[in-house]
């Protein structure tokens, strides 16, 4: 249980904040009755299993155990199920010590008013919002809070965009490798098939967009053609998801 909760937190924190002074690490350490240093060390161990980390020469502590690998594989097999389980585990631990939903998740939920709902409907909607908050935090932290196409860093204008739509592949709805950090504009264009990526992460512009003779498009979107996106420090986009987006959503391939 403790290792699952540690990995759940690992996914949501930027690599540079995996240290014992981080309030969220201190909060988890208190809940599971460990020291912040021990929790921080475990999070860095998880980093040694992440190909996006190790491919850049960073290796974490390199002391990942067989159980660490088992949890890594469990999440990657079904992010929806694993993340939901961790939310329930954490909720149970928090019940006697603090409000059911942690402070960070509460901030994410504040944007969605649940006061008009009651009972089972409210519980289901709250759980759904918690899942979405997990995905958003995992994706935005991996991209260091910047749009991978434009470099925009204003949080209120950033979207954790699904590569393969939410309606498909339930087990990958919360998979950070199925996400891109995009501005609201680029998210709409990507979701609508006006933009996609090549297998080497270069931006493709659809003919429908490139043929529009508008100054905004010509100045803001067309210059992106052929550029490599800014890659995340963790959870690099899965090539299979990119290929599926290109085949099923990108307008030029229809």
C-alpha positions in Angstrom: 0.0 0.0 0.0 2.7 2.5 1.0 4.7 1.9 -2.2 1.6 2.4 -4.3 0.8 5.7 -2.6 4.4 6.8 -3.1 4.3 6.1 -6.8 0.9 7.8 -7.1 2.6 10.9 -5.7 5.8 10.4 -7.8 3.6 10.7 -10.9 2.3 14.2 -9.8 5.5 15.9 -8.8 8.1 17.5 -11.0 11.4 15.6 -10.9 13.1 18.5 -9.3 10.8 18.5 -6.3 11.4 15.0 -5.2 13.0 16.1 -1.9 12.2 15.8 1.8 11.3 19.5 2.1 8.4 19.2 -0.3 5.2 19.7 1.7 3.4 17.0 -0.3 6.1 14.5 0.5 5.9 15.5 4.2 2.2 15.1 4.1 2.4 11.6 2.7 5.2 10.7 5.1 3.0 11.7 8.0 0.1 9.6 6.6 2.1 6.4 6.2 4.2 7.0 9.3 7.5 7.3 7.5 10.2 10.0 7.5 10.1 12.6 4.6 13.6 11.5 3.7 12.6 7.9 3.3 9.6 8.8 1.1 11.7 11.2 -1.0 14.3 8.4 -1.5 11.6 6.0 -2.6 10.3 8.5 -5.1 13.8 9.0 -6.6 14.1 5.2 -6.8 11.0 5.1 -8.9 12.7 7.6 -11.2 15.4 5.0 -12.0 12.6 2.9 -13.7 11.4 5.7 -16.0 13.0 5.5 -19.5 12.4 9.2 -20.1 14.6 9.9 -17.0 17.3 7.4 -17.7 17.6 8.3 -21.4 18.9 11.7 -20.4 21.6 10.4 -18.2 19.7 10.8 -14.9 19.3 7.6 -13.0 17.5 8.4 -9.8 19.2 6.5 -6.9 19.3 3.3 -8.9 18.0 1.2 -6.0 14.6 0.2 -7.3 13.5 -3.1 -5.8 11.5 -5.9 -7.5 8.4 -4.6 -5.7 9.0 -1.1 -7.1 9.1 -2.6 -10.6 6.0 -4.6 -9.9 4.1 -1.4 -9.0 5.6 0.4 -12.0 4.2 -2.4 -14.2 0.9 -2.5 -12.5 0.3 1.2 -13.2 1.4 0.9 -16.8 -0.9 -2.0 -17.3 -4.0 -0.1 -16.2 -3.6 3.5 -15.1 -7.3 4.0 -14.5 -7.6 1.1 -12.1 -4.3 1.7 -10.3 -4.8 5.5 -9.8 -8.4 4.9 -8.6 -7.2 2.3 -6.1 -4.6 4.8 -4.8 -7.1 7.5 -4.4 -9.3 5.2 -2.3 -6.3 4.1 -0.2 -5.3 7.7 0.5 -8.9 8.7 1.3 -9.1 6.0 3.9 -5.8 7.1 5.5 -6.9 10.7 5.5 -10.3 10.1 7.0 -9.2 10.3 10.6 -6.4 12.8 10.2 -7.6 15.5 7.8 -10.3 16.3 5.2 -11.0 13.4 2.9 -9.6 15.1 -0.2 -6.0 16.5 0.1 -5.4 20.2 -0.1 -3.9 20.0 -3.6 -6.8 18.0 -5.0 -9.2 20.4 -3.3 -7.6 23.2 -5.3 -8.2 21.3 -8.5 -11.8 20.6 -7.6 -12.6 24.2 -6.7 -12.9 24.9 -10.4 -15.9 22.5 -10.6 -18.9 23.3 -8.4 -20.4 20.2 -6.8 -22.8 21.9 -4.5 -25.8 21.3 -6.8 -25.3 17.5 -6.6 -26.0 15.1 -3.8 -25.6 11.4 -2.9 -24.2 8.9 -5.4 -24.1 11.4 -8.3 -21.9 13.7 -6.2 -19.6 10.9 -5.2 -19.2 9.7 -8.8 -18.6 13.2 -10.1 -16.1 13.9 -7.3 -14.2 10.7 -8.1 -14.1 11.6 -11.8 -12.8 15.0 -11.0 -10.1 13.5 -8.8 -9.0 11.2 -11.7 -8.8 14.2 -14.0 -6.9 16.2 -11.5 -4.3 13.3 -11.2 -3.9 13.2 -15.0 -3.5 17.0 -15.2 -0.9 17.1 -12.5 1.0 14.1 -13.9 1.1 15.6 -17.4 1.8 19.2 -16.5 4.5 18.3 -14.0 6.2 16.1 -16.6 6.3 19.0 -19.0 7.4 21.4 -16.3 4.2 23.4 -16.7 4.8 24.5 -20.3 3.0 23.9 -23.5 5.2 21.5 -25.5 4.4 23.4 -28.7 4.4 27.1 -27.8 6.3 27.2 -24.5 3.3 29.0 -22.8 3.5 28.6 -19.0 0.4 30.3 -17.7 -1.4 27.4 -15.8 -4.9 28.8 -16.4 -4.3 28.5 -20.2 -2.7 25.0 -20.1 -4.5 21.7 -20.8 -3.5 18.1 -20.1 -4.5 17.0 -23.6 -5.2 13.3 -24.3 -3.4 11.9 -27.4 -5.9 9.1 -27.7 -9.3 10.5 -26.7 -10.8 9.8 -23.2 -13.6 7.7 -24.8 -11.1 5.1 -26.0 -8.7 2.8 -24.2 -10.2 3.1 -20.7 -7.0 1.6 -19.2 -5.0 4.5 -20.7 -7.3 7.4 -19.7 -5.0 8.4 -16.8 -1.7 7.3 -18.5 0.6 10.3 -18.6 2.2 8.8 -21.7 -1.2 9.4 -23.3 -0.9 13.1 -22.6 0.6 16.3 -23.9 0.8 19.6 -22.1 -0.8 22.1 -24.5 -2.2 25.6 -24.4 -5.9 25.8 -24.8 -5.5 26.9 -28.4 -3.1 24.0 -29.3 -5.3 21.6 -27.4 -8.3 22.5 -29.5 -6.3 22.2 -32.7 -4.8 18.9 -31.7 -8.1 17.5 -30.6 -9.8 18.6 -33.8 -7.2 17.0 -36.0 -5.7 20.2 -37.3 -2.3 19.3 -35.7 -0.6 16.0 -35.0 2.9 14.6 -34.5 5.2 12.4 -36.5 6.9 9.4 -35.0 9.9 11.6 -34.1 7.7 14.1 -32.4 7.7 16.8 -35.1 4.5 18.9 -35.5 2.4 18.2 -38.6 -0.1 20.9 -39.8 -3.2 19.8 -41.6 -4.0 21.0 -45.1 -7.2 22.3 -43.8 -5.3 24.7 -41.5 -2.3 25.5 -43.8 -4.6 26.6 -46.6 -6.4 29.2 -44.4 -5.2 32.7 -45.4 -5.5 34.3 -42.0 -2.7 36.4 -40.4 -3.2 34.8 -36.9 -2.8 31.3 -38.3 0.1 32.3 -40.5 1.9 34.0 -37.6 1.1 31.6 -34.7 0.4 28.1 -36.0 2.0 27.6 -39.4 5.5 28.3 -38.1 5.2 25.2 -35.9 5.3 22.9 -38.9 8.3 20.5 -38.6 9.4 21.6 -35.2 10.1 19.1 -32.5 7.9 19.5 -29.4 9.6 20.1 -26.1 9.9 16.6 -24.6 8.8 16.0 -21.0 11.3 15.1 -18.4 9.2 12.0 -17.6 6.5 9.9 -19.3 7.4 10.6 -22.9 4.4 10.3 -25.3 3.9 6.7 -26.4 4.6 6.2 -30.1 1.6 3.9 -30.5 -0.8 6.7 -29.2 0.7 9.2 -31.5 0.3 6.9 -34.5 -3.3 6.3 -33.5 -4.0 10.0 -33.3 -2.4 10.5 -36.7 -4.4 7.7 -38.3 -7.8 8.3 -36.7 -8.0 12.0 -35.8 -5.6 14.0 -38.0 -7.6 15.4 -40.9 -5.1 14.7 -43.7 -5.2 11.0 -43.0 -9.0 10.6 -43.5 
